[in-house]
Amino acid sequence: MPRRCFRHELGIMLLLYQIFSLGIDLIPPGTLGLILLQTLVYLNIFPKPWDTLGVCISAHTILYDREYRRLVLSALEHGDDMHLYYNMVSLIVKGKQLERMFGIIHYLVLVFFLIVSTSAMYVLLSVISSMINNDESDLYQCAIGFSAVLFAMKTIMTRLHPNETQQLLNMTVRAVYAPWIELIVIHLMVPNASFKGHLSGILVGLCYTETPLRILVHVGGHVVSEILGSERCKQKKMKLLVDTGGHMLYWEVEMKIKEQTM
């Protein structure tokens, strides 16, 4: 039986209000599509071959049960309407900036990378926690939601502009410290929030900005662009994130990609 089909919940109404107040035309298509997808998944309007708890991610379900679909599906599910609302409002803010920076194809490739890698990092942190605490229950802690991806996005954005400042709890802090402060504050104020999930997002964001992974992700985006392209080629600038002496910069590289002709 559908869990919430056509049920009007506060979080959904607040989300719709935020979207239309901002202007649906001002939200880039990739970000808007991600919001729509996760909202439809939550509302269960269309039959799904899984239930919410059936795709939550834990170290045990991945390493022992080998249910690898959870690496992706766990990020698309949410526990309740307010969980969905807060995550999607955060996605609007972060997604708008990243999608306009990278373009829709590269952005969606990045999001997919973040979904899989944050899930894998969550599993790794669970194993490490289990070994340190000598407690197997850490392997069974199950999590759902898009929060880890959002923490990864925030980390990437703050590393792009490390000298900027943000207001947190009436304090002015450097942008690069903001994800860590939010991690601690949310852990203290929202006991049910997944500390390991949020931490995995920060760590993956750092891996992306501080290692060659960023180049692989960008190359993957261009490969997808090639696959979706046509026979006609054009010049396009490829933005590569580069770390030079502790400062994140962009190199613009001329790339030939195929242009769609429909």
C-alpha positions as CSV (number, residue, x, y, z in Angstrom):
1,M,0.0,0.0,0.0
2,P,1.4,3.4,-0.8
3,R,2.9,5.0,2.2
4,R,2.1,8.7,1.6
5,C,0.5,8.8,-1.8
6,F,-1.2,12.2,-2.3
7,R,-1.0,13.0,1.4
8,H,-0.5,16.7,2.1
9,E,2.4,17.0,4.5
10,L,3.8,20.2,5.9
11,G,7.3,19.6,4.6
12,I,6.0,19.1,1.0
13,M,4.0,22.3,1.2
14,L,6.9,24.3,2.5
15,L,9.1,22.9,-0.2
16,L,6.6,23.9,-2.9
17,Y,6.4,27.4,-1.3
18,Q,10.1,27.8,-1.4
19,I,10.4,26.7,-5.0
20,F,7.7,29.0,-6.3
21,S,8.8,31.9,-4.1
22,L,12.3,31.7,-5.5
23,G,10.9,31.1,-9.0
24,I,10.9,27.6,-10.6
25,D,12.6,29.1,-13.7
26,L,15.6,30.2,-11.6
27,I,16.4,26.7,-10.5
28,P,18.7,24.9,-13.0
29,P,17.1,21.9,-14.7
30,G,19.5,19.3,-13.2
31,T,18.9,20.5,-9.6
32,L,15.2,20.8,-10.2
33,G,15.2,17.2,-11.6
34,L,17.0,15.9,-8.5
35,I,14.4,17.6,-6.3
36,L,11.5,16.3,-8.3
37,L,13.0,12.7,-8.3
38,Q,13.5,12.6,-4.5
39,T,10.1,14.2,-3.8
40,L,8.4,11.6,-6.0
41,V,10.4,8.8,-4.3
42,Y,9.3,10.1,-0.9
43,L,5.6,10.5,-1.9
44,N,5.6,7.0,-3.4
45,I,3.3,8.1,-6.2
46,F,4.7,5.5,-8.5
47,P,5.3,1.9,-7.3
48,K,8.8,1.2,-6.2
49,P,10.5,-2.3,-6.0
50,W,11.7,-1.4,-2.5
51,D,10.7,0.2,0.7
52,T,12.4,2.9,2.7
53,L,14.1,0.7,5.3
54,G,14.9,-1.8,2.6
55,V,17.5,0.4,1.0
56,C,19.0,2.1,4.1
57,I,22.8,1.8,4.0
58,S,25.0,0.0,6.5
59,A,28.3,-1.7,6.5
60,H,26.7,-5.1,7.0
61,T,24.2,-4.7,4.1
62,I,27.1,-3.7,1.7
63,L,30.0,-5.9,2.8
64,Y,28.1,-9.1,3.9
65,D,24.7,-9.0,2.1
66,R,26.2,-7.4,-1.0
67,E,23.2,-5.2,-1.6
68,Y,25.1,-2.7,-3.7
69,R,21.9,-0.9,-4.9
70,R,21.8,0.7,-1.4
71,L,24.9,2.7,-2.4
72,V,22.6,4.8,-4.6
73,L,19.1,4.3,-3.4
74,S,19.8,5.1,0.3
75,A,20.6,8.7,-0.7
76,L,17.3,9.2,-2.5
77,E,15.1,8.1,0.4
78,H,14.1,10.3,3.4
79,G,12.7,9.5,6.8
80,D,10.0,12.1,6.9
81,D,8.7,15.2,5.1
82,M,10.8,17.7,7.1
83,H,13.9,15.6,6.5
84,L,13.1,15.9,2.7
85,Y,12.3,19.6,3.0
86,Y,15.5,20.7,4.7
87,N,17.7,18.7,2.4
88,M,15.9,19.9,-0.8
89,V,16.1,23.6,0.3
90,S,19.8,23.1,0.9
91,L,20.1,21.4,-2.5
92,I,18.5,24.4,-4.2
93,V,21.2,26.7,-2.8
94,K,24.2,24.5,-3.4
95,G,22.9,22.9,-6.6
96,K,22.3,26.3,-8.3
97,Q,25.9,27.4,-7.8
98,L,27.5,24.1,-8.8
99,E,25.3,23.4,-11.8
100,R,25.9,26.9,-13.2
101,M,29.6,26.5,-12.6
102,F,30.0,23.0,-14.2
103,G,27.1,22.7,-16.6
104,I,24.3,20.2,-16.3
105,I,26.1,17.1,-17.6
106,H,29.2,17.6,-15.4
107,Y,27.1,18.5,-12.5
108,L,25.0,15.4,-12.7
109,V,28.1,13.2,-13.1
110,L,29.5,14.9,-10.0
111,V,26.3,14.3,-8.0
112,F,26.4,10.6,-9.0
113,F,30.0,10.4,-7.9
114,L,29.2,12.0,-4.6
115,I,26.2,9.7,-4.0
116,V,28.3,6.5,-4.5
117,S,31.5,7.8,-2.8
118,T,29.7,9.2,0.3
119,S,27.9,5.9,0.7
120,A,31.2,4.0,0.3
121,M,32.9,6.4,2.8
122,Y,30.0,5.8,5.3
123,V,30.7,2.0,5.1
124,L,34.4,2.6,5.6
125,L,33.7,4.8,8.7
126,S,31.4,2.2,10.1
127,V,34.0,-0.5,9.8
128,I,36.7,1.8,11.4
129,S,34.3,2.7,14.2
130,S,33.5,-0.9,14.8
131,M,37.1,-1.8,15.1
132,I,38.0,1.1,17.4
133,N,35.0,0.5,19.7
134,N,35.2,-3.3,19.4
135,D,31.4,-3.1,18.8
136,E,29.8,-4.9,15.9
137,S,26.6,-2.8,16.3
138,D,28.3,-0.1,14.3
139,L,28.2,-2.3,11.3
140,Y,24.4,-2.4,11.5
141,Q,23.7,1.3,11.9
142,C,21.5,2.1,8.9
143,A,21.2,5.6,7.3
144,I,19.1,7.2,4.5
145,G,19.0,10.7,3.0
146,F,20.8,13.2,0.8
147,S,22.6,14.9,3.7
148,A,26.0,13.3,3.0
149,V,26.0,14.6,-0.6
150,L,25.0,18.0,0.6
151,F,27.9,18.1,3.0
152,A,30.2,17.1,0.2
153,M,28.8,19.9,-2.0
154,K,29.3,22.4,0.8
155,T,32.9,21.3,1.3
156,I,33.6,21.6,-2.4
157,M,32.1,25.1,-2.5
158,T,34.0,26.3,0.5
159,R,37.3,25.0,-0.9
160,L,36.6,27.0,-4.1
161,H,36.4,30.2,-2.1
162,P,38.5,29.5,1.0
163,N,38.9,33.2,2.0
164,E,35.2,34.0,2.1
165,T,33.3,34.1,5.4
166,Q,30.0,32.8,6.5
167,Q,27.6,33.6,9.4
168,L,27.0,30.6,11.7
169,L,25.3,31.0,15.0
170,N,25.9,34.7,15.0
171,M,29.6,34.1,14.4
172,T,31.6,35.0,11.4
173,V,33.8,32.1,10.4
174,R,36.0,31.3,7.4
175,A,34.1,29.3,4.8
176,V,36.6,26.4,4.9
177,Y,35.6,25.8,8.6
178,A,31.9,26.0,8.1
179,P,31.2,22.3,7.2
180,W,33.1,21.2,10.4
181,I,31.2,23.6,12.6
182,E,27.9,22.5,11.1
183,L,28.9,18.9,11.6
184,I,29.3,19.5,15.3
185,V,26.3,21.7,15.8
186,I,23.9,19.3,14.0
187,H,25.3,16.4,16.0
188,L,24.6,18.3,19.3
189,M,21.2,19.7,18.3
190,V,19.8,16.8,16.3
191,P,20.7,13.5,18.1
192,N,19.1,11.4,15.4
193,A,21.2,12.9,12.6
194,S,23.8,10.6,11.1
195,F,27.2,11.9,12.3
196,K,29.1,9.3,10.2
197,G,27.0,10.2,7.2
198,H,27.7,13.9,7.4
199,L,31.4,13.3,8.2
200,S,31.6,11.1,5.1
201,G,30.3,14.0,3.0
202,I,33.0,16.3,4.3
203,L,35.7,13.7,3.7
204,V,34.6,13.0,0.2
205,G,34.4,16.7,-0.6
206,L,38.0,17.0,0.6
207,C,39.0,14.0,-1.5
208,Y,37.5,15.6,-4.5
209,T,39.2,19.0,-4.1
210,E,42.6,17.8,-2.8
211,T,43.2,14.7,-5.0
212,P,43.2,13.9,-8.7
213,L,39.7,12.5,-8.3
214,R,38.4,15.8,-9.4
215,I,40.1,15.4,-12.8
216,L,38.6,11.9,-13.2
217,V,35.1,13.2,-12.5
218,H,35.5,16.1,-15.0
219,V,36.8,13.6,-17.6
220,G,33.8,11.4,-16.9
221,G,31.6,14.4,-17.5
222,H,33.2,15.0,-20.9
223,V,32.8,11.3,-21.8
224,V,29.1,11.5,-21.0
225,S,28.9,14.7,-23.1
226,E,30.6,12.9,-26.0
227,I,28.1,10.0,-25.7
228,L,25.2,12.3,-25.7
229,G,26.7,14.4,-28.5
230,S,26.5,14.2,-32.3
231,E,28.9,14.2,-35.2
232,R,29.4,18.0,-35.3
233,C,32.2,19.2,-33.0
234,K,32.7,22.6,-31.4
235,Q,35.2,24.2,-29.0
236,K,34.3,24.2,-25.3
237,K,36.2,25.3,-22.3
238,M,36.8,22.6,-19.7
239,K,37.2,23.9,-16.1
240,L,39.7,22.0,-14.1
241,L,40.0,22.6,-10.4
242,V,43.7,23.0,-9.4
243,D,45.3,23.3,-6.1
244,T,48.2,25.8,-6.2
245,G,50.0,26.5,-3.0
246,G,46.8,26.0,-0.9
247,H,44.6,28.0,-3.1
248,M,41.9,26.5,-5.3
249,L,42.0,27.9,-8.9
250,Y,40.4,27.0,-12.2
251,W,42.3,26.3,-15.4
252,E,40.2,26.6,-18.6
253,V,41.2,24.1,-21.1
254,E,40.0,24.1,-24.7
255,M,38.2,20.8,-25.4
256,K,36.6,19.6,-28.6
257,I,33.2,18.0,-27.9
258,K,30.4,16.9,-30.1
259,E,27.4,19.1,-30.3
260,Q,23.8,17.6,-30.3
261,T,21.9,18.1,-33.5
262,M,18.3,17.1,-33.2
